[in-house]
Amino acid sequence: MPGIIHASGGWKSGNGGPWGQGPRNTGGGGNSPSPDLEDLLRRSQDRLRRVLPGGGPGRRLSPPTLIAIIALVVAFAAYFFFTFRVAQNEEGVVLRFGAYNRDAQPGLNFRLPYPIETVYTPEVTTINRVTVGTSGTSGDGNDIPEESLMLTGDENIVDINFTVFWKIDDAAKYIFNMQDPDGTVKAVAESAMREVIGQSNIADVLTQAREVTEANVEKLIQQTLDEFGAGVEITQVQLLKVDPPAEVIASFRDVQAARADQERIQNQAQTYANQVVPEAKGRASQITAAASAYHDQVIAEAQGGADRFEKVYESYVAAPEVTRKRMYLETMENVLGNINKVIVDDKAAKTGVVPYLPLDQLTPNMTAPAPAATATTPAAPPVSDTTQSITPASAPTPTDNSGDGQ
């Protein structure tokens, strides 16, 4: 049982102080009296005077000086035992008797002295890096086959080197749940990469699916670490090398070149199709529009002809003889209106005189030019679209016009 302190500063119990160890004897054996408190203070002042400049064995310190010295000692002890400082890139975690108590922000913070409270200050803004598949940090080291060789979903083998960047997200979880942070992150990253690669085809992994693979692996690593309560945030997953095994890399490069040629030819064909198809559609639209216009025109003309026929029929029903004669005259006008005509009088022909016919003017398609008119032979009159009556030169003009000719 701990002892009780006397007013004079001694220990009442025979076994010494409260931690089981009594004060040492000052004399030569036996139960000597406990040292006096005033004697201890006087000895301390003597030692302090010898240390301070100007002090001597016979000179005593003044009470203000002694109080100032004690205050400095207390302030120095309080600063080192009751405060701690957290840097800007750190986060403080205070443990009280080994259990989590609180977080401490950057700056000067207060704590109880050790061993009551213990402080940890991990760097929470530092970006850490873990590389899988190679001994280097940027993919230029030696390959580690047991880490880099992975099986794809279509039963092919691919050689992958990648880097995982991470930082501390929750300092308390990081301290209590992470014994080997780099090893844990590396193991989880390799497991996640093998799972994603096992669900993908080698052609996609080697070509256009790199960004998708990085995103899926990052999501899976973060999900697994959150289930562990690691307090770690994955900031990026970067693929350093994605190649087939070295034994077949030449064949795979030939396949990639063929695929590039295929894509190039497909792009050229698509460009040609984009040029030809609009032109063909334009011509088709033009033909369709012309056919539609012709269709409307034919229907309109037929409708007009039908309406015109109905009007003629109505006129014929009202006056058949007049309508018949009018139709005959209109038909003759349409037929004979645009041709050259020569009308010969039958009575004049009976006299035996042959009529004069201007054959050169009645045949306009002849290439030979007509002979020039002379003084003794008058020129033939020009032939026009109007009808001309030709009679013999010596025959008298008939007085009977009853004989009409066509």
C-alpha positions as CSV (number, residue, x, y, z in Angstrom):
1,M,0.0,0.0,0.0
2,P,1.4,3.4,-1.0
3,G,2.7,5.5,1.9
4,I,1.3,8.8,3.1
5,I,3.5,11.9,3.0
6,H,4.3,13.6,6.4
7,A,4.1,17.4,6.8
8,S,7.8,17.4,7.2
9,G,8.3,15.6,4.0
10,G,9.1,12.0,5.3
11,W,7.3,8.7,4.6
12,K,5.1,7.2,7.3
13,S,5.2,3.6,6.2
14,G,8.3,1.6,6.5
15,N,8.4,0.4,2.8
16,G,9.2,3.9,1.3
17,G,7.4,5.9,-1.5
18,P,4.1,5.2,-3.3
19,W,5.9,3.1,-6.0
20,G,7.4,0.7,-3.5
21,Q,10.9,2.2,-3.2
22,G,11.7,4.2,-0.1
23,P,14.2,7.1,0.2
24,R,17.9,6.3,0.5
25,N,19.7,6.5,3.8
26,T,21.9,9.5,4.3
27,G,23.9,8.2,7.2
28,G,25.9,5.2,8.0
29,G,23.2,2.6,8.5
30,G,20.2,2.1,10.7
31,N,16.9,4.0,10.5
32,S,18.1,7.6,10.0
33,P,15.6,10.4,9.9
34,S,14.1,11.6,6.6
35,P,15.7,14.6,4.9
36,D,14.2,18.0,5.7
37,L,12.4,19.8,2.8
38,E,14.0,23.1,3.7
39,D,17.4,21.4,3.5
40,L,16.6,20.1,0.0
41,L,15.5,23.6,-1.2
42,R,18.6,25.1,0.3
43,R,20.9,22.7,-1.5
44,S,19.1,23.3,-4.7
45,Q,19.5,27.0,-4.4
46,D,23.2,26.6,-3.7
47,R,23.6,24.5,-6.9
48,L,21.7,27.0,-8.9
49,R,23.8,29.9,-7.7
50,R,26.9,28.1,-8.7
51,V,25.5,27.6,-12.2
52,L,24.2,31.2,-12.7
53,P,26.7,33.9,-13.5
54,G,27.6,36.1,-10.5
55,G,26.4,33.5,-8.1
56,G,28.6,32.4,-5.2
57,P,28.4,30.1,-2.2
58,G,27.6,32.9,0.1
59,R,25.1,34.7,-2.0
60,R,21.3,34.0,-1.9
61,L,18.9,34.4,-4.9
62,S,16.1,36.9,-4.5
63,P,12.5,35.6,-4.5
64,P,11.6,37.3,-7.8
65,T,14.6,35.7,-9.5
66,L,13.8,32.3,-8.1
67,I,10.1,32.6,-9.2
68,A,11.1,33.6,-12.7
69,I,13.5,30.7,-13.0
70,I,10.8,28.3,-11.7
71,A,8.3,29.8,-14.2
72,L,10.7,29.3,-17.1
73,V,11.3,25.7,-16.1
74,V,7.6,25.0,-15.8
75,A,6.9,26.7,-19.2
76,F,9.6,24.7,-20.8
77,A,8.3,21.4,-19.3
78,A,4.7,22.3,-20.3
79,Y,5.7,23.0,-23.9
80,F,7.4,19.7,-24.3
81,F,5.1,17.5,-22.3
82,F,1.7,19.1,-22.9
83,T,1.8,20.3,-26.5
84,F,2.6,19.0,-29.9
85,R,2.8,20.4,-33.4
86,V,1.2,19.1,-36.6
87,A,2.6,20.1,-40.0
88,Q,0.5,21.3,-42.9
89,N,0.9,17.9,-44.8
90,E,0.0,15.9,-41.7
91,E,-3.0,15.0,-39.6
92,G,-2.6,14.2,-35.9
93,V,-4.2,11.2,-34.2
94,V,-4.3,11.3,-30.4
95,L,-4.5,8.0,-28.5
96,R,-5.5,8.0,-24.8
97,F,-4.2,4.9,-23.1
98,G,-3.8,3.2,-26.5
99,A,-7.4,3.9,-27.7
100,Y,-8.4,6.4,-30.3
101,N,-9.5,9.7,-28.7
102,R,-9.5,12.5,-31.3
103,D,-8.0,14.0,-34.4
104,A,-5.7,17.0,-34.4
105,Q,-5.5,19.6,-37.1
106,P,-2.3,21.3,-38.4
107,G,-0.8,23.7,-35.9
108,L,-0.1,23.7,-32.2
109,N,-2.2,21.3,-30.2
110,F,-2.5,20.4,-26.5
111,R,-2.2,16.9,-25.0
112,L,-1.7,15.1,-21.8
113,P,1.9,13.9,-21.1
114,Y,3.1,10.4,-22.1
115,P,2.1,7.7,-21.3
116,I,-1.5,9.0,-20.8
117,E,-1.8,10.3,-24.4
118,T,0.2,9.3,-27.5
119,V,0.3,11.3,-30.7
120,Y,0.8,10.0,-34.3
121,T,1.2,12.4,-37.3
122,P,1.0,10.6,-40.6
123,E,1.4,12.5,-43.8
124,V,-2.0,12.6,-45.4
125,T,-1.3,14.7,-48.5
126,T,1.7,12.7,-49.8
127,I,1.0,10.7,-52.9
128,N,2.5,7.2,-52.5
129,R,3.3,4.9,-55.4
130,V,3.2,1.1,-55.7
131,T,4.4,-0.7,-58.9
132,V,3.2,-4.2,-59.9
133,G,4.9,-6.4,-62.4
134,T,8.3,-4.8,-62.5
135,S,11.0,-3.9,-60.1
136,G,11.3,-0.3,-61.4
137,T,8.9,2.6,-60.6
138,S,8.3,3.7,-64.3
139,G,8.2,0.4,-66.1
140,D,11.9,0.4,-67.0
141,G,13.0,-2.3,-64.4
142,N,13.2,-6.0,-64.6
143,D,9.9,-7.8,-65.1
144,I,8.5,-10.0,-62.4
145,P,6.7,-12.8,-64.3
146,E,4.7,-14.1,-61.3
147,E,3.2,-10.6,-61.0
148,S,3.0,-9.4,-64.6
149,L,1.7,-12.5,-66.5
150,M,-2.1,-12.7,-66.4
151,L,-4.8,-14.8,-68.1
152,T,-7.4,-13.0,-70.2
153,G,-11.1,-14.0,-70.7
154,D,-10.4,-15.6,-74.1
155,E,-7.7,-17.8,-72.5
156,N,-4.6,-15.8,-73.7
157,I,-1.7,-14.6,-71.7
158,V,-0.8,-10.9,-71.4
159,D,2.2,-9.2,-69.8
160,I,1.0,-6.2,-67.8
161,N,3.0,-3.7,-65.7
162,F,1.1,-0.9,-63.9
163,T,1.4,1.6,-61.1
164,V,-1.1,2.5,-58.3
165,F,-1.0,6.0,-56.7
166,W,-2.6,6.3,-53.3
167,K,-2.8,8.6,-50.3
168,I,-4.1,8.5,-46.7
169,D,-7.8,9.3,-46.5
170,D,-8.6,8.5,-42.9
171,A,-5.6,8.7,-40.5
172,A,-7.2,6.8,-37.6
173,K,-8.2,3.8,-39.8
174,Y,-4.8,3.9,-41.5
175,I,-3.0,3.7,-38.1
176,F,-5.1,1.0,-36.5
177,N,-5.9,-1.2,-39.6
178,M,-2.8,-1.0,-41.8
179,Q,0.3,-2.8,-40.7
180,D,2.1,-2.9,-44.1
181,P,0.4,-0.2,-46.3
182,D,2.5,-0.7,-49.4
183,G,2.2,-4.5,-49.3
184,T,-1.5,-4.4,-48.7
185,V,-2.1,-1.9,-51.6
186,K,0.1,-4.0,-53.9
187,A,-1.7,-7.3,-53.1
188,V,-5.1,-5.7,-53.6
189,A,-4.1,-4.0,-56.8
190,E,-2.7,-7.2,-58.3
191,S,-5.8,-9.2,-57.4
192,A,-8.1,-6.5,-58.9
193,M,-6.1,-6.3,-62.1
194,R,-6.3,-10.1,-62.5
195,E,-10.0,-10.0,-62.0
196,V,-10.6,-7.3,-64.6
197,I,-8.2,-8.9,-67.1
198,G,-9.9,-12.3,-66.6
199,Q,-13.2,-10.7,-67.8
200,S,-11.7,-9.0,-70.9
201,N,-10.4,-10.2,-74.3
202,I,-6.8,-9.8,-75.2
203,A,-7.6,-7.7,-78.4
204,D,-9.5,-5.1,-76.3
205,V,-6.8,-5.0,-73.6
206,L,-4.0,-4.4,-76.2
207,T,-5.9,-1.7,-78.2
208,Q,-8.8,0.5,-77.2
209,A,-9.7,-0.7,-73.7
210,R,-6.8,0.6,-71.8
211,E,-8.6,3.5,-70.2
212,V,-11.6,1.3,-69.4
213,T,-9.3,-1.2,-67.7
214,E,-7.6,1.5,-65.6
215,A,-11.0,2.9,-64.4
216,N,-12.4,-0.6,-63.6
217,V,-9.3,-1.6,-61.7
218,E,-9.2,1.7,-59.7
219,K,-12.8,1.2,-58.7
220,L,-12.3,-2.4,-57.6
221,I,-9.2,-1.6,-55.6
222,Q,-11.0,1.3,-53.8
223,Q,-14.0,-0.9,-53.0
224,T,-11.8,-3.7,-51.6
225,L,-9.7,-1.3,-49.4
226,D,-12.9,0.3,-48.1
227,E,-14.2,-3.1,-47.0
228,F,-10.9,-3.6,-45.1
229,G,-11.3,-0.2,-43.5
230,A,-7.8,0.7,-44.6
231,G,-8.3,4.5,-44.7
232,V,-6.6,4.7,-48.1
233,E,-7.8,6.6,-51.2
234,I,-6.7,5.4,-54.7
235,T,-6.0,8.4,-56.8
236,Q,-4.9,6.8,-60.1
237,V,-4.1,3.5,-61.8
238,Q,-1.7,3.8,-64.7
239,L,-0.9,1.0,-67.1
240,L,2.9,1.1,-67.9
241,K,3.1,-1.8,-70.4
242,V,0.5,-4.1,-71.9
243,D,2.1,-6.6,-74.3
244,P,1.7,-10.3,-75.2
245,P,4.4,-12.6,-74.0
246,A,7.9,-12.1,-75.5
247,E,7.7,-15.4,-77.4
248,V,4.7,-14.3,-79.5
249,I,5.1,-10.5,-79.6
250,A,6.2,-10.4,-83.2
251,S,3.0,-12.3,-84.4
252,F,0.8,-10.0,-82.3
253,R,2.4,-6.9,-83.9
254,D,1.6,-8.3,-87.3
255,V,-2.0,-8.8,-86.3
256,Q,-2.2,-5.2,-85.0
257,A,-0.8,-3.9,-88.3
258,A,-3.4,-5.9,-90.2
259,R,-6.1,-4.4,-88.0
260,A,-4.8,-0.9,-88.6
261,D,-5.0,-1.5,-92.4
262,Q,-8.5,-2.9,-92.0
263,E,-9.6,0.3,-90.1
264,R,-7.9,2.5,-92.7
265,I,-9.7,0.7,-95.6
266,Q,-13.0,0.9,-93.8
267,N,-12.6,4.6,-93.2
268,Q,-11.8,5.1,-96.9
269,A,-14.9,3.1,-97.9
270,Q,-17.0,5.1,-95.5
271,T,-15.7,8.3,-96.9
272,Y,-16.6,7.2,-100.5
273,A,-20.0,6.1,-99.3
274,N,-20.6,9.5,-97.7
275,Q,-19.7,11.1,-101.0
276,V,-21.7,8.9,-103.4
277,V,-24.8,8.2,-101.5
278,P,-25.9,11.9,-101.2
279,E,-25.3,12.4,-104.9
280,A,-27.4,9.3,-105.8
281,K,-30.2,10.4,-103.4
282,G,-30.1,13.8,-105.1
283,R,-30.5,12.3,-108.6
284,A,-33.2,10.0,-107.4
285,S,-35.1,13.0,-105.9
286,Q,-34.7,14.9,-109.1
287,I,-36.0,12.0,-111.2
288,T,-38.9,11.5,-108.8
289,A,-39.8,15.2,-109.0
290,A,-39.7,15.2,-112.8
291,A,-41.9,12.1,-113.0
292,S,-44.4,13.6,-110.6
293,A,-44.5,16.8,-112.7
294,Y,-45.0,14.8,-115.9
295,H,-47.7,12.8,-114.2
296,D,-49.5,16.0,-113.2
297,Q,-49.1,17.4,-116.7
298,V,-50.5,14.4,-118.4
299,I,-53.5,14.2,-116.1
300,A,-54.1,17.9,-116.6
301,E,-53.9,17.6,-120.4
302,A,-56.2,14.6,-120.4
303,Q,-58.7,16.4,-118.1
304,G,-58.6,19.4,-120.4
305,G,-59.1,17.3,-123.5
306,A,-62.0,15.6,-121.9
307,D,-63.6,18.9,-120.9
308,R,-63.1,20.2,-124.4
309,F,-64.7,17.1,-126.0
310,E,-67.7,17.5,-123.7
311,K,-68.1,21.1,-124.8
312,V,-67.9,20.1,-128.5
313,Y,-70.3,17.3,-127.9
314,E,-72.8,19.7,-126.3
315,S,-72.4,22.0,-129.3
316,Y,-72.9,19.1,-131.7
317,V,-76.0,18.0,-129.9
318,A,-77.4,21.6,-130.2
319,A,-76.4,22.1,-133.9
320,P,-75.0,19.0,-135.6
321,E,-74.6,20.4,-139.1
322,V,-72.9,23.6,-138.1
323,T,-70.7,21.8,-135.6
324,R,-69.7,19.2,-138.2
325,K,-68.7,21.8,-140.8
326,R,-66.8,23.9,-138.2
327,M,-64.9,20.8,-137.1
328,Y,-64.1,20.0,-140.8
329,L,-62.8,23.5,-141.4
330,E,-60.7,23.5,-138.3
331,T,-59.2,20.2,-139.2
332,M,-58.4,21.4,-142.7
333,E,-56.8,24.5,-141.3
334,N,-54.6,22.5,-138.9
335,V,-53.6,20.1,-141.7
336,L,-53.1,22.5,-144.6
337,G,-52.1,25.6,-142.7
338,N,-48.3,25.0,-142.6
339,I,-47.7,23.5,-146.1
340,N,-47.3,25.1,-149.6
341,K,-50.4,24.7,-151.8
342,V,-51.2,25.1,-155.6
343,I,-54.8,25.3,-156.6
344,V,-55.5,24.7,-160.4
345,D,-58.7,25.8,-161.9
346,D,-60.4,22.9,-163.7
347,K,-62.0,25.2,-166.4
348,A,-58.7,26.7,-167.3
349,A,-57.1,23.3,-167.6
350,K,-59.7,22.3,-170.2
351,T,-58.5,24.9,-172.7
352,G,-55.4,22.8,-173.4
353,V,-52.9,25.3,-172.0
354,V,-50.6,23.9,-169.4
355,P,-50.4,26.1,-166.3
356,Y,-47.1,27.6,-165.2
357,L,-45.9,26.0,-162.0
358,P,-43.0,27.6,-160.1
359,L,-41.4,24.2,-159.2
360,D,-38.2,25.8,-157.8
361,Q,-40.3,27.6,-155.2
362,L,-42.6,24.6,-154.5
363,T,-39.6,22.5,-153.5
364,P,-37.8,24.5,-150.8
365,N,-35.5,21.6,-149.9
366,M,-33.7,21.7,-153.3
367,T,-30.1,22.7,-153.0
368,A,-29.9,24.4,-156.4
369,P,-30.7,28.1,-156.4
370,A,-33.6,29.4,-158.4
371,P,-32.7,31.0,-161.8
372,A,-32.7,34.8,-162.0
373,A,-35.7,36.5,-163.6
374,T,-35.2,38.0,-167.1
375,A,-36.9,40.8,-168.9
376,T,-38.9,38.4,-171.3
377,T,-39.7,35.9,-168.6
378,P,-41.3,37.3,-165.5
379,A,-40.3,35.9,-162.1
380,A,-42.7,33.6,-160.4
381,P,-44.5,35.2,-157.5
382,P,-43.4,34.0,-154.1
383,V,-45.3,31.2,-152.5
384,S,-46.7,31.9,-149.1
385,D,-48.9,30.1,-146.7
386,T,-52.0,31.6,-148.5
387,T,-53.7,29.9,-151.4
388,Q,-52.8,31.1,-154.9
389,S,-55.0,30.6,-158.1
390,I,-52.8,30.0,-161.2
391,T,-54.3,30.3,-164.7
392,P,-52.8,30.0,-168.2
393,A,-51.2,33.2,-169.5
394,S,-53.3,33.4,-172.7
395,A,-56.6,32.2,-171.2
396,P,-59.2,34.8,-170.4
397,T,-60.3,35.2,-166.8
398,P,-63.3,33.0,-166.1
399,T,-66.5,34.6,-165.1
400,D,-68.1,31.6,-163.6
401,N,-66.7,30.9,-160.1
402,S,-68.9,28.0,-159.4
403,G,-66.1,25.5,-159.7
404,D,-64.1,25.5,-156.4
405,G,-61.1,23.3,-156.1
406,Q,-59.0,22.1,-153.3
